[in-house]
Amino acid sequence: MASKASKSSTSAEERRQKAAAVRAAAAAAERKRRNLIIAGVVVGVLVLVGVIGFVVQNSRQSSKPVVLPTTATGLDHGLVVGKASAPVTVDMYEDFQCPVCKQFETETGSTVTSLVDSGKIKITYHMMSFLGPESVRAANAGAAAANEGKFEQLHDLLYANQPEERTGGFTNATLISLGAKAGLTSQAFKDAVNKGTYDGYVDKVEDDASKAGVNGTPTMKIAGRTLANDQLTPEGFTAAVNAAA
């Protein structure tokens, strides 16, 4: 039989073990609490950094100056091509990367040019940038060309040399090279392409088009009425112009 002293020693040892276990559990709980607090702080900081980055980026976009090309005298500062006395105004919303826009230009472009040259219509171009940075760069180059009176020439060359969309084909170097073929060899044009002089204008055109309910390209409006897809042909386009006149 165990002695009384032995029982007392065992009881004291058990109490010490229980107390140590309680302290260990409390310490573990405290460490877990501190870790959760630290993790929460880190997540909060990362979220804050992301929000700040988003705000800064938006600020950069919205802070770009809106420089208007000299021919930006149409609806929402669209680029006007044709005689001021033309009785019918056509608003064209196009993206230089848009393959359907290229199809329209390939099939109906000569008809449009003929109607412009004959004085029946004038066109207000709204160059969109739905398809990313390449579209922005191309639209900026188009605005720079318009400022020197050669928008039509560069417009046609950009569609004739349209790369696959979102492949980075419209680099600044490519745009400057195509500009040279259109007769745009001035340092002012090159600087405008390289510096994105008209990026703020391109952003404004995009915003104004969105407010006007334009959500796709190509969108064609004759005398304010949007053409249906089956009207985007030489015959359909001509008929719509004649009806408006």
C-alpha positions in Angstrom: 0.0 0.0 0.0 1.3 3.5 -0.9 2.2 5.7 1.9 0.4 9.0 2.7 3.6 10.9 1.7 3.7 9.1 -1.6 0.1 9.9 -2.4 0.7 13.5 -1.5 3.7 13.7 -3.8 1.7 12.2 -6.7 -1.2 14.6 -6.1 1.2 17.6 -6.2 2.8 16.3 -9.4 -0.6 16.0 -11.1 -1.5 19.5 -10.0 1.7 20.8 -11.5 1.1 18.9 -14.7 -2.4 20.2 -15.0 -1.3 23.8 -14.3 1.5 23.5 -16.9 -1.1 22.1 -19.4 -3.4 25.1 -18.7 -0.6 27.6 -19.1 0.5 25.9 -22.4 -3.1 26.0 -23.7 -3.4 29.6 -22.8 -0.1 30.5 -24.5 -1.1 28.6 -27.6 -4.4 30.5 -27.7 -2.6 33.8 -27.3 -0.2 33.0 -30.1 -3.2 32.0 -32.3 -4.9 35.3 -31.4 -1.8 37.3 -32.3 -1.3 35.5 -35.5 -4.9 36.2 -36.6 -4.5 39.8 -35.8 -1.3 40.0 -37.8 -2.9 38.2 -40.7 -5.8 40.6 -40.6 -3.5 43.6 -40.6 -1.5 42.2 -43.6 -4.7 41.5 -45.5 -6.0 45.0 -44.7 -2.7 46.6 -45.9 -2.8 44.6 -49.1 -6.4 45.6 -49.8 -5.5 49.2 -49.0 -2.5 49.0 -51.4 -4.8 47.6 -54.1 -7.4 50.3 -53.6 -4.7 53.0 -53.7 -3.2 51.5 -56.9 -6.7 51.4 -58.5 -7.4 55.0 -57.5 -3.9 56.1 -58.7 -4.4 54.3 -62.0 -7.8 55.8 -62.5 -6.4 59.2 -61.6 -3.7 58.8 -64.2 -6.3 57.9 -66.8 -8.7 60.7 -65.9 -5.9 63.3 -65.6 -4.7 62.9 -69.2 -5.4 66.2 -71.0 -8.0 66.1 -73.7 -6.2 67.6 -76.7 -8.6 68.0 -79.6 -7.5 67.4 -83.2 -8.3 70.3 -85.5 -11.0 68.3 -87.4 -12.7 67.2 -84.2 -15.8 69.4 -84.8 -18.5 66.8 -85.1 -20.9 65.3 -82.5 -19.0 64.6 -79.3 -15.9 66.0 -81.0 -15.9 63.3 -83.7 -13.5 63.7 -86.6 -15.3 65.3 -89.5 -14.5 64.2 -93.1 -16.3 65.7 -96.1 -17.9 69.0 -97.2 -19.6 71.1 -94.6 -22.5 71.6 -97.0 -23.3 67.9 -97.3 -27.0 67.4 -96.5 -26.6 64.1 -94.7 -24.4 63.4 -91.7 -23.1 59.9 -91.0 -21.7 59.0 -87.6 -19.3 56.1 -87.7 -18.1 54.3 -84.6 -15.2 52.1 -85.5 -12.2 50.4 -83.8 -9.1 50.0 -85.9 -8.6 46.5 -84.4 -12.2 45.4 -85.1 -12.3 42.7 -87.8 -16.0 43.5 -88.6 -15.1 47.1 -89.1 -12.4 46.0 -91.6 -15.0 43.9 -93.4 -17.3 46.9 -93.7 -14.4 49.1 -95.0 -13.4 46.4 -97.5 -16.9 45.9 -98.8 -18.4 49.3 -98.5 -15.5 51.7 -98.1 -15.4 52.7 -101.8 -19.1 53.5 -101.7 -18.7 55.6 -98.6 -15.8 57.5 -100.3 -17.8 58.1 -103.4 -20.7 59.5 -101.4 -18.3 61.8 -99.5 -16.5 63.0 -102.7 -19.8 63.7 -104.4 -20.9 65.9 -101.5 -23.9 63.8 -100.6 -22.6 63.0 -97.1 -20.1 64.1 -94.5 -18.8 61.6 -91.9 -18.1 62.1 -88.3 -15.7 59.4 -87.2 -15.7 58.2 -83.6 -12.6 56.1 -83.2 -13.2 53.6 -80.4 -10.8 51.6 -78.3 -12.8 48.6 -77.1 -10.0 46.1 -77.8 -7.3 47.3 -75.5 -3.9 49.2 -75.7 -3.4 48.5 -79.5 -6.8 50.2 -80.2 -5.9 53.2 -78.0 -2.5 53.6 -79.8 -4.2 53.3 -83.3 -6.9 55.8 -82.3 -4.3 58.2 -80.9 -2.4 57.9 -84.2 -5.7 58.5 -86.1 -6.2 61.7 -84.1 -2.7 62.8 -84.8 -3.2 62.2 -88.5 -6.5 64.2 -88.4 -4.6 67.1 -86.8 -2.5 67.2 -90.0 -5.4 66.7 -92.4 -4.5 63.1 -93.3 -7.0 61.1 -91.3 -8.6 59.4 -94.3 -5.3 58.3 -95.7 -4.1 56.7 -92.4 -7.6 55.4 -91.7 -7.5 53.3 -94.9 -4.0 52.1 -94.4 -4.7 51.0 -90.8 -7.5 48.8 -92.0 -5.6 47.5 -95.0 -2.8 46.5 -92.6 -5.0 45.4 -89.6 -3.2 42.8 -87.4 -4.9 40.0 -85.5 -6.7 41.6 -82.6 -5.0 41.7 -79.3 -1.6 40.5 -80.7 0.2 43.8 -80.2 0.5 44.4 -83.9 -0.2 48.2 -83.7 3.0 49.2 -82.1 4.1 52.9 -82.1 6.9 52.0 -84.6 4.3 50.3 -86.9 1.9 53.3 -86.7 4.7 55.7 -87.5 5.7 53.6 -90.5 2.2 53.4 -91.8 1.9 57.1 -91.1 4.9 57.8 -93.4 3.1 55.9 -96.2 0.1 58.2 -95.7 2.4 61.2 -96.0 2.8 61.8 -92.3 6.5 62.4 -91.8 6.5 65.4 -89.4 8.2 65.2 -86.0 4.9 66.4 -84.5 3.1 63.3 -85.8 5.9 61.0 -84.5 5.9 62.7 -81.1 2.1 62.5 -80.9 2.3 58.7 -81.5 5.1 58.0 -79.1 3.8 60.3 -76.3 0.1 59.4 -76.6 -0.7 63.1 -77.1 -4.4 62.3 -77.9 -4.9 59.5 -75.3 -7.1 61.7 -73.2 -9.2 62.5 -76.3 -9.4 58.8 -77.1 -10.7 58.2 -73.6 -13.3 60.9 -74.0 -14.5 59.6 -77.3 -15.0 56.2 -75.7 -16.9 57.7 -72.7 -19.1 59.8 -74.9 -20.0 56.9 -77.1 -20.9 54.8 -74.1 -23.2 57.6 -72.9 -24.8 57.7 -76.3 -25.6 54.0 -76.0 -23.0 52.7 -78.4 -21.8 49.3 -77.2 -20.3 47.7 -80.2 -18.4 48.3 -83.5 -19.1 49.0 -86.2 -22.0 51.2 -85.3 -23.3 53.5 -88.1 -25.8 56.3 -87.7 -27.3 58.2 -90.5 -29.1 61.4 -89.6 -29.1 60.0 -86.0 -30.7 56.6 -86.8 -28.7 53.5 -86.2 -28.4 51.2 -89.2 -29.2 47.5 -88.9 -26.6 44.9 -89.7 -28.2 44.1 -93.1 -27.8 47.8 -94.1 -24.0 47.7 -93.7 -23.6 46.8 -97.4 -23.0 49.1 -100.4 -26.7 48.8 -101.4 -28.1 49.1 -97.9 -25.8 52.1 -97.0 -26.7 54.0 -100.2 -30.4 53.4 -99.7 -30.2 54.7 -96.1 -28.4 57.8 -97.3 -30.9 58.4 -100.0 -33.8 58.0 -97.6 -32.2 60.5 -95.2 -31.7 63.0 -98.0 
